[in-house]
Amino acid sequence: MSGAKGAKGANGVSGRIIAVVGGANGIGRETARLLALAGARVAIGDRDGDAARKTAEALDGTAIGLDLDVTSTASFETFLAAVESAWGGVDVLVNSAGVMWVGAFDAEPEAAVRRQVEVNLLGVIHGVRATAPMMVARGRGHIITIASAASLLPTPGEATYAASKHGVLGYLKAVRAELRGSGVEISVIMPAVVETALAAGTSTGAAKLLQPADVARAVSRTIAHPRFEVTVPAYLGPSRRAIDILPPALHDGLFRRLVPDQVRTADRNARAGYEAQFLNPS
């Protein structure tokens, strides 16, 4: 439970009030499932409120599903107020909402550009701005954002997506510096390609295809043992830093071998259904 000292179990999760944003599907849903199973009270927020409620009902543990549009500050505030009314203040916020369009940068529809920035970057900003002040007032809290390896790597075919994820990392670096000493932890988890609808039809490059459970476990570990930058797989961060010190020709050549070129390799037909959903939201 959320009490005067922020109760938590031995696993770092039990008893916490955890909000999972974008928790009706994919990584968010698996994260909500794992945290509820570990004893947290999980509030699932999603643009598809019905899916959020169905997901919550299916979990083993204590969970509620609520409507949440991350592109709206007012919607975020309403979501947090509903969680507080039900259980108390949020101990941990997990930002998991995200969308991705894949293809050549000069073929990307304007709607795709705007939607990725609104959800991937502004959605995180709205969540942090709505949640962090309340955590600071209590002297404790943890905000975890699931970004992407695209926050760190050159990713052909994902230009705007990468820009939004680079923006998330830069924003969180600045917020973390401002919150130093406040008792509020900031973490960013950056996985390689994960088997979800968002990644349908894309290539993994040199890394193996991850499962949502791989990222969910990273979230759980990060709650128990806070760190700022977490890459999945773990070797990704150190490898990128090592490559960055190489001469430009060798640096670029290695990244061409390791990072998939989605312009050339992505299956546009496999992505059509997913991309239509966020380009033409109902």
C-alpha positions as CSV (number, residue, x, y, z in Angstrom):
1,M,0.0,0.0,0.0
2,S,1.0,3.6,-0.3
3,G,1.5,4.9,3.2
4,A,3.5,7.4,5.0
5,K,6.7,5.5,4.2
6,G,5.8,4.0,0.9
7,A,5.3,0.3,1.9
8,K,6.9,-2.3,-0.3
9,G,7.6,-6.0,-0.1
10,A,10.8,-7.8,-0.3
11,N,10.6,-8.0,-4.1
12,G,10.3,-4.2,-4.3
13,V,6.9,-4.4,-5.9
14,S,4.5,-5.9,-3.4
15,G,2.2,-3.3,-1.9
16,R,3.1,-0.6,-4.3
17,I,0.5,1.4,-6.3
18,I,1.7,1.2,-9.9
19,A,0.2,2.9,-12.9
20,V,1.0,1.3,-16.2
21,V,0.3,3.6,-19.1
22,G,-0.5,1.9,-22.4
23,G,-1.1,-1.2,-20.4
24,A,-3.9,-2.9,-22.4
25,N,-1.6,-4.5,-25.0
26,G,1.9,-5.7,-25.7
27,I,4.7,-4.7,-23.3
28,G,2.4,-2.7,-21.1
29,R,0.0,-5.6,-20.6
30,E,2.7,-8.1,-19.8
31,T,4.3,-5.6,-17.4
32,A,0.9,-5.1,-15.6
33,R,0.4,-8.8,-15.4
34,L,3.9,-9.4,-13.9
35,L,3.5,-6.6,-11.4
36,A,0.0,-7.6,-10.3
37,L,1.2,-11.2,-9.8
38,A,4.1,-9.8,-7.6
39,G,1.6,-8.1,-5.3
40,A,1.3,-4.6,-6.6
41,R,-2.0,-2.8,-7.1
42,V,-1.9,-2.0,-10.8
43,A,-3.9,0.8,-12.5
44,I,-3.9,0.2,-16.3
45,G,-4.4,3.3,-18.4
46,D,-5.1,3.1,-22.1
47,R,-6.7,5.0,-24.9
48,D,-8.9,1.9,-25.4
49,G,-10.5,2.0,-22.0
50,D,-12.6,-1.1,-22.6
51,A,-9.4,-3.1,-23.4
52,A,-7.8,-1.7,-20.3
53,R,-10.7,-2.9,-18.1
54,K,-10.7,-6.3,-19.8
55,T,-7.0,-6.7,-19.2
56,A,-7.4,-5.7,-15.6
57,E,-10.2,-8.2,-15.0
58,A,-8.1,-11.0,-16.5
59,L,-5.1,-10.4,-14.2
60,D,-4.3,-12.5,-11.1
61,G,-4.0,-9.8,-8.5
62,T,-5.5,-6.3,-7.8
63,A,-5.9,-4.2,-10.9
64,I,-8.2,-1.6,-12.4
65,G,-8.5,-0.4,-16.0
66,L,-9.1,3.2,-16.8
67,D,-9.4,5.4,-19.9
68,L,-6.3,7.5,-20.6
69,D,-5.3,9.5,-23.7
70,V,-1.6,10.3,-23.2
71,T,-1.8,13.2,-25.7
72,S,-4.0,15.1,-23.2
73,T,-2.8,16.6,-20.0
74,A,-6.4,16.8,-18.7
75,S,-6.8,13.0,-19.4
76,F,-3.6,12.2,-17.5
77,E,-4.8,14.3,-14.5
78,T,-8.2,12.6,-14.5
79,F,-6.5,9.2,-14.6
80,L,-4.2,9.9,-11.7
81,A,-7.1,11.4,-9.7
82,A,-9.1,8.2,-10.3
83,V,-6.2,6.0,-9.1
84,E,-5.7,8.2,-6.0
85,S,-9.5,8.0,-5.2
86,A,-9.3,4.2,-5.4
87,W,-6.1,3.5,-3.6
88,G,-4.0,6.5,-2.9
89,G,-1.1,8.3,-4.6
90,V,0.8,6.5,-7.3
91,D,4.2,5.1,-6.1
92,V,5.4,4.1,-9.6
93,L,4.5,5.3,-13.0
94,V,5.4,3.1,-16.0
95,N,5.1,5.0,-19.3
96,S,4.6,2.3,-21.9
97,A,2.4,3.9,-24.6
98,G,4.0,4.1,-28.0
99,V,3.5,4.0,-31.8
100,M,5.8,3.5,-34.7
101,W,5.7,4.1,-38.5
102,V,8.3,2.4,-40.6
103,G,9.7,3.5,-44.0
104,A,11.8,6.0,-45.8
105,F,11.8,9.4,-44.0
106,D,10.7,11.3,-47.1
107,A,7.7,8.9,-47.6
108,E,6.4,9.2,-44.1
109,P,2.9,10.7,-43.9
110,E,2.5,13.9,-42.0
111,A,-0.1,12.2,-39.8
112,A,2.5,9.5,-38.8
113,V,5.1,12.2,-37.9
114,R,2.6,14.0,-35.7
115,R,1.2,10.9,-34.0
116,Q,4.6,9.5,-33.0
117,V,5.7,12.8,-31.5
118,E,2.3,13.3,-29.7
119,V,2.3,9.8,-28.2
120,N,5.9,8.8,-27.8
121,L,7.4,12.2,-26.7
122,L,4.6,14.5,-25.6
123,G,2.8,11.5,-23.9
124,V,5.9,11.0,-21.7
125,I,6.2,14.7,-20.9
126,H,2.5,14.9,-19.9
127,G,2.9,11.9,-17.6
128,V,6.0,13.2,-15.9
129,R,4.6,16.7,-15.5
130,A,1.3,15.3,-14.0
131,T,3.0,12.7,-11.7
132,A,6.4,14.0,-10.6
133,P,5.1,17.1,-8.6
134,M,2.9,14.8,-6.4
135,M,5.8,12.4,-5.8
136,V,8.1,15.3,-4.9
137,A,5.5,16.5,-2.4
138,R,5.5,13.1,-0.8
139,G,9.3,12.8,-1.0
140,R,9.3,9.5,-2.9
141,G,8.3,7.9,-6.1
142,H,9.6,6.3,-9.3
143,I,8.9,7.1,-12.9
144,I,9.9,4.5,-15.4
145,T,9.6,5.1,-19.2
146,I,9.9,2.3,-21.7
147,A,11.7,3.9,-24.6
148,S,13.7,2.0,-27.2
149,A,17.1,1.1,-28.4
150,A,16.2,3.7,-31.0
151,S,17.0,6.2,-28.3
152,L,20.6,5.3,-28.8
153,L,21.1,3.9,-32.2
154,P,20.9,5.0,-35.8
155,T,17.8,3.3,-37.1
156,P,17.2,3.6,-40.9
157,G,13.5,3.5,-41.6
158,E,12.5,4.8,-38.2
159,A,13.5,8.4,-38.4
160,T,10.6,10.1,-36.6
161,Y,10.3,7.2,-34.2
162,A,14.0,7.5,-33.3
163,A,13.7,11.3,-33.0
164,S,10.8,10.8,-30.5
165,K,12.8,8.3,-28.5
166,H,16.0,10.3,-28.5
167,G,13.8,13.2,-27.3
168,V,12.4,11.0,-24.4
169,L,16.0,10.2,-23.3
170,G,17.1,13.8,-23.4
171,Y,14.0,15.0,-21.6
172,L,14.4,12.4,-18.8
173,K,18.1,13.3,-18.4
174,A,17.1,16.9,-17.7
175,V,14.2,16.0,-15.4
176,R,16.4,13.6,-13.5
177,A,19.0,16.4,-12.9
178,E,16.2,18.7,-11.7
179,L,14.8,16.1,-9.3
180,R,18.1,15.1,-7.8
181,G,17.7,14.9,-4.0
182,S,13.9,14.9,-4.2
183,G,13.4,11.2,-3.4
184,V,11.9,10.7,-6.9
185,E,13.7,8.2,-9.1
186,I,13.8,8.4,-12.9
187,S,14.5,5.4,-15.1
188,V,14.4,4.7,-18.9
189,I,14.3,1.2,-20.3
190,M,15.6,0.8,-23.8
191,P,14.8,-2.6,-25.4
192,A,15.8,-3.9,-28.8
193,V,13.0,-5.2,-31.1
194,V,10.2,-6.8,-29.1
195,E,7.6,-9.1,-30.6
196,T,4.6,-6.9,-30.5
197,A,2.2,-5.3,-33.0
198,L,4.3,-2.2,-33.0
199,A,7.2,-4.2,-34.4
200,A,5.2,-6.3,-36.9
201,G,7.2,-6.9,-40.1
202,T,10.4,-5.4,-38.9
203,S,13.9,-6.9,-38.7
204,T,15.9,-7.4,-35.5
205,G,19.4,-6.9,-36.9
206,A,22.1,-8.6,-34.9
207,A,20.1,-8.8,-31.7
208,K,17.6,-11.6,-31.0
209,L,13.9,-10.9,-31.0
210,L,12.7,-10.1,-27.5
211,Q,9.5,-11.0,-25.8
212,P,7.3,-8.6,-23.8
213,A,8.1,-10.6,-20.7
214,D,11.8,-9.7,-21.2
215,V,11.0,-6.0,-20.8
216,A,8.4,-6.6,-18.0
217,R,11.1,-8.3,-16.0
218,A,13.5,-5.4,-16.6
219,V,10.8,-3.1,-15.3
220,S,10.3,-5.2,-12.1
221,R,14.1,-5.3,-11.5
222,T,14.3,-1.6,-12.0
223,I,11.6,-0.9,-9.5
224,A,13.5,-3.1,-6.9
225,H,16.9,-1.6,-7.8
226,P,16.5,1.8,-9.5
227,R,18.9,2.7,-12.3
228,F,18.6,5.5,-14.8
229,E,19.5,3.8,-18.1
230,V,18.6,0.2,-18.6
231,T,19.1,-1.6,-22.0
232,V,17.6,-4.9,-22.9
233,P,19.6,-6.9,-23.6
234,A,22.0,-5.6,-21.1
235,Y,25.0,-5.6,-23.4
236,L,23.5,-3.1,-25.7
237,G,24.5,-0.1,-23.7
238,P,28.1,-0.9,-23.2
239,S,28.4,-2.1,-26.8
240,R,27.1,1.2,-28.1
241,R,29.4,3.2,-25.9
242,A,32.4,1.1,-27.1
243,I,31.5,1.6,-30.8
244,D,31.0,5.3,-30.3
245,I,34.7,5.8,-29.6
246,L,35.8,4.2,-32.9
247,P,37.0,6.1,-35.9
248,P,34.0,7.2,-38.1
249,A,34.5,4.7,-40.9
250,L,34.7,1.7,-38.5
251,H,31.9,3.1,-36.3
252,D,29.5,3.5,-39.3
253,G,30.4,0.1,-40.7
254,L,29.7,-1.7,-37.5
255,F,26.4,0.0,-37.1
256,R,25.4,-1.0,-40.6
257,R,26.1,-4.6,-39.7
258,L,24.4,-4.5,-36.3
259,V,21.4,-2.2,-36.8
260,P,18.6,-3.3,-39.3
261,D,17.8,-1.1,-42.2
262,Q,14.0,-1.1,-42.1
263,V,13.7,0.8,-45.3
264,R,15.1,-2.2,-47.1
265,T,13.9,-5.1,-45.0
266,A,10.6,-4.2,-43.3
267,D,7.5,-6.0,-44.7
268,R,5.1,-3.2,-45.5
269,N,2.1,-5.6,-45.9
270,A,2.7,-7.0,-42.5
271,R,2.6,-3.5,-41.0
272,A,-0.4,-2.1,-42.9
273,G,-3.1,-3.1,-40.3
274,Y,-1.2,-1.8,-37.3
275,E,-0.2,1.5,-38.9
276,A,-3.8,2.1,-40.1
277,Q,-5.0,1.9,-36.5
278,F,-3.0,4.9,-35.3
279,L,-3.0,6.9,-38.5
280,N,-6.8,6.8,-38.5
281,P,-7.8,6.6,-34.9
282,S,-11.5,6.2,-34.3
